[in-house]
């Protein structure tokens, strides 16, 4: 017997989805693009990007402006 699964999250307005995605690390937010065609480019509109220390560890004074 096949189960019918309703996707309630995708029916949310885009601004709500952006808010939800803003809590995820950018890597995980990008991964949501495979959920459906509606989600494909949502991550590109995230207005808050959080950087962790590991991204900055390889930088030196010479290559940072």
C-alpha positions in Angstrom: 0.0 0.0 0.0 1.5 3.3 -1.1 1.5 6.2 1.5 0.6 9.7 0.4 3.1 12.2 2.0 2.0 15.8 2.1 4.8 18.4 1.9 3.6 21.2 4.2 6.9 23.0 4.5 7.1 23.8 0.8 3.7 25.5 1.0 5.1 28.1 3.4 5.7 31.6 1.9 9.3 32.2 0.7 10.1 34.7 3.4 9.4 32.0 6.0 11.6 29.5 4.2 14.4 32.0 4.0 14.1 32.5 7.7 14.3 28.8 8.4 17.3 28.3 6.1 19.1 31.2 7.8 19.5 29.0 10.9 21.4 26.3 8.9 25.1 26.3 8.1 25.5 27.4 4.4 26.6 23.9 3.4 23.3 22.4 4.7 21.2 25.2 3.3 22.7 24.5 -0.2 21.9 20.8 0.3 18.2 21.7 0.6 18.2 22.6 -3.1 17.6 18.9 -4.0 14.3 18.8 -2.1 12.2 20.2 -5.0 12.3 22.7 -7.8 10.8 25.4 -5.5 13.8 24.9 -3.1 16.4 24.9 -5.9 17.6 28.5 -5.5 16.2 29.5 -2.1 19.6 29.2 -0.4 21.0 32.0 -2.7 18.6 34.5 -1.1 19.8 33.9 2.5 20.7 37.3 3.9 22.7 36.0 6.9 25.9 34.1 6.4 27.7 32.7 9.4 31.4 32.0 9.1 33.1 29.6 11.5 36.7 29.8 12.7 37.9 27.0 10.4 37.3 29.1 7.3 39.6 31.9 8.6 42.4 29.7 10.0 44.4 29.6 6.8 44.5 33.3 6.3 47.5 35.4 7.1 48.0 39.2 7.3 49.5 39.2 3.8 46.5 37.7 2.1 43.7 39.6 4.0 42.8 43.1 2.9 
